[in-house]
């Protein structure tokens, strides 16, 4: 048994418990072992709170064991003062002799500096453990630093003949299980966006109602600015942002703001830049086909999650599903729906070491 991989895997599991709770910071988990047994663990639970390493250290009743223990972390410990002191200093203060790290921090304030500091102090270090799995726990964080934009996920459901719906009519393909899974994804993501067509036909709430955790910030594309008072997204949990043209009508609803951009070839880049500026580092694109195709054509996507139902859509005014030319990474059967997950082969890979 490879204990190093086993304990790093546990770090990932702990990190994922913070999904949607620590943005713009990364999800991080930490484990402390003594004689190959876990004696302490923790994760970064909320923005501004103690980091994973500190929570793991604080979970120990007998801290005298730390000087004989091993620390496992999903991400390199921080090396600078932010809302909390540098974690690397706490590791040194407790004289932890060995540290195992999955990923090097992409933040220039840290990026290898904590590792160098630990090595200089005589701490044994091993890095790059299960990096490909680790990157999934902090994809938005890495994307912000390496790509300068949020991590973008395309999500849609299609029929057996690759149609996503019928024009001017609501058509359900997903089942109760995949709908709940979609809400779980919403709880893990900082923002969600739909186009005006989807808004008009489906009038979705876009919040998380079927899973634990928060709801994403809701982005509605409305060129002319006006959104009817009975729009469901305005009344569901979470902030709403209406994206419109500079000369569009000004509206005023509670917990709602407007972003004004020209609706030109730079629109999506400007939306992503604003999301980054506000610390929103992951985005789900939920519809419609035109909006998703724009993200695909401009190569502004990282992952696609595609449900295929057991129905055919043969209406003359049916809408074709987007074509995903990505690498298929996972397939799951969920009731009568098949879920396929693709990664973008042509977008720059997130670097993890």
N, C-alpha and C positions, 0 to 999 in steps of 0.2 A: 504493500500500500504506500502511495506517495502522500505522506502526511502534509507536505507543503501545499500541494494542490487541494487536498481535502479541506484544510483550514482556510485557504484563500476562497474556495467555493463557498464556505460558510460566510465569509466576509461579503460576498456578492449577495447572498440571501438576506443578510442584515441590511445591506445598503438599499436593497429594493423595498424594504419596509418604509423607507423615507420617500418613496415615489410621490412627486408632486408637492412635497412639503418644504423643500430646502432651496428652491430656485431663488437666485441664479447660481447658488453653490451646487456642487456635484453631490450625488448620493455616495456615501462612503460608509463602509462597515469595517469593524476591527475586532480581532480575536486575540486573546492572550492564552498561551498554553504553558503547562509545566509538565514535563515528562510525558509529552504527547497527549495530554488531556486538557480540554478547555476549562480554564478556571475563571475567565472573565471575557465579556464581549460587550459591544455597544455599537451604535450607529449615530450619525448626525441626524437628530430628530426634527429640528426646525431651524429656520434661518435665524442666525444670531445666537443660537444656543451652542453648548459645548460640542466640539467635534467628536468624531467616532472614537479616536484614540483616548480622549479624555474620559468619555463615558465608559469605555472598556476598563481603563485604569480605576476609575471610581467604583466600578462594580465589584472590585476585590475587597474582601474584608481584611485579609492578611496581605498588606502591601509589601511585606518583607520578601515575598516570593518573586516580586518583579525583577529583582537583581539576578534571578536564576531562571527567568522565563523567556519565552519567545513571543514577539508581537507580530501579528499578521494584519496587513491593511490593504484594502482594495485600491487605494490611491496614495501616492507619496504624501507624507504629512506636510502641513503648511509651514512656511518659513518666515512669515511676516505678520505684523499686527494688523488685524482687521476688527471685526466685532469681538474677536477672542484673541488671546495671546498665541504665539507660535507653538504648535503642537510638538515640533521637534525639540524645543527646550524642555518640555515636560518629560519626553522620552529620556532625554539625557539626565534630567534631575532624578529620575527614578532608577537610573543605572540599568536599564533594560539592555542586555548584552547582544541580542540578535533581533533583527527586523527583516521581515519578508514583505515585499511590495509587489502588487500586480502591475500597476501603471505609474509611469512618471507623469507628474502634473504638467499640463500644457501652459499653465499660467506663468508668464515670465518672472513673476515675483518669487516663484518656487522652482520650477523646472530644473530638477537635478540638484539644486542647492542644498536641500534638506539631506539628500542622500550623501552629498559630499561632506556636509557638517557631521553627520553621524559617523561616516568612515574615519574622518579626522580624529574623532573622539574615541576611536577604537571599537565601534559597534560593528558587528558582522552584518553585512547587507546582502540580500539576494533580491533581484528585481525581475520584472518581465515574466511573471507567473500567470498563466492562463489569460494573457492580454486580450485575446479575441473575445473571450467571454466577458472580461472586465469592461471593455469599451461599451458594451450594451448598457451597463449601469450608469454611465456618465456621458452618453452620446451627445446630449444637448450642450453640456459643458465643454466637451472637446470641440464640437462643431463651432461654437461661438469663437473660440480662440484660433482654430485652424482654418475655418472657412469664412469667418466673419459674418455668419448668419446662423439662425436657429436650425436645428435638425428637423427636416421636413418629412412628414409621413403622409402618403396618399392612402386613403381608405375608401373603398367602395364595395358594393355588392352587385353581382351581375347574374343574369339568367344563364341557363345552359347554352343558349345561342349568343352569349356575350352582349346582352342588352342590359342597360342599367335602369330603364324605366320607359314610361310613355309620356310624350310631351303634354303638358297641361293637366296631368293626372298623377295622383300619388299611387305608387305601386310598391308593395313591400316584398322583398326577397329574403331578408334575414329572418331567422327564427328567434325564439325567446332567449336561447342560450347565447347566440352570437350578439344579440342586442345587449345583453348584460356585459359581455366581454367588451363591447364597444364603449360602454360606460366606464369600465375599468380603465381602458386606455385614456379616456377623457380625464380621469382622476390623476393619471400619471403625466399628463401633458399640460403645458402652460397656456396654450392658445389653440383655438379652433376657427376655421374660416369656411364660409360658404359663399357662393355667388348669388346674384339676384334671382335667377331662375329657380334655384332650390328654395330660396326664401319664399318666393311667391307660391310655389306648388306645395311644399311640405310644411311651411311655417314652423320649423323645428325649434325646440327650446334650447338645444345645444348644451345643456348642462349635464351634470352627473347626478342621476337620480337612483340608479340601480346598483351602486357599489359604494364602498366606504371612501371617504376622502373628499377633496375639494372639487370644484368645477373650474374648467379653463376659462380664460378670457375669450369672449365671443366676438369674432370679426365678421361683419356683414358688408358685402360689396354692394353699394347702392350709388351708382354714378351721379344721380341727381339729388342725393342726400335725404329725400323724404322716406321715412319708415312709418307705417301706420301705427297708431297707438295700440292696436290689438296684436301687434307682432309678438309672438310668444317669447322670443329671446330677450325682449326688453323686460319681461316680468319674471324670468327664471333667475336662479342664483348666479351671481357673478357679474363682473363688469362687461359692458358691451361697447364695442368700438364700431362706428359706422364709417366706412371708407368711401369717400366721395370726391368729386372734382372740386377744384379751388372755388369755383363760382356757385357751387351747389347751395341749396337752401339750408339755412341754419335751423337746427331743431334742438329741443331741450327736453330730455327725459332723465329721470333719476339714474345715477350710476352709468351714464352713457356719455361718450365723447365722440368727436368726429376727427378723423384724419383726412386731410385734403391733399390730394395728389392729382396730377394730370393722368388720365386713363390712357397711357401710351405704353411703349415697349419697356419702359423702366418701372412700371407700376409695381410688379411683384418684388423687384429688388428693393424698392423704397419701403414697401410694407415690411419686408424681412429686416431691413436696417432699423426701422422704428421698433420692431419687436426686440431686436438685440439691444437697442438703446434703453429699453424699459426693463431689461433683465429677463425677458421671456425667451427661453432658449430652445423651445420645441413647439412645433406646430403640426396639427392634424388638418389636412385638407379633406373635407367631407362632401364636397360637391359644388357645382355639378360637373358634367363632362367637359364643358368649355373651360372652366377654371382649372380643372385637373390637367387638361391637355396643354394649357398655357405653362403650367409648372413643368410638365414633361418636355415641351418644346424648348424651354429655356434652360433645361437641365438643372432645375432648382428643386430637386427632390433627392432623398437619401434612401427611403424605404417605402415599399408599397404593401398594403395588407388588403388582399382581395378575397372576398367571400363569393363562392359560386353556389347558388341555390339549385333546387331540383325542378324549377319551372322554366317554361319557354315563354318568350314574349314575342308574339308574331304580329302585333299591331303595325299598321302602315306608318304611324308616326312614332315608332319606337326610337329610343336613343341608344346609339352604340356606346359600349363601354370603352374607356381609354385603353390603348395598347401599351402594355408594360414590357419593355425590352430590357429586363433586368435579370439578375441571377437568382434563380429560385433557391432559397435557403432552408425553408421549412414548409411542411404540409401537414394539416391537421383535419380530421373529420369531426365536425361538431353537429351532431344530429343529422339533419338532411342538408347541411351546408358544409362545403369544403373551404377551408382557409388556406391560402397560399401567401407566403411572405417572400418578397423579392427585395434585393438590394440593388442600388444603382451601380452598374459596372463601369459607367463612364464618368461618374463624379469622382473627385479626389477621395481616396480612402482616408479615413481618420487614422492618424498616426498615434501609436500607443507606446512608443519607446524611443 
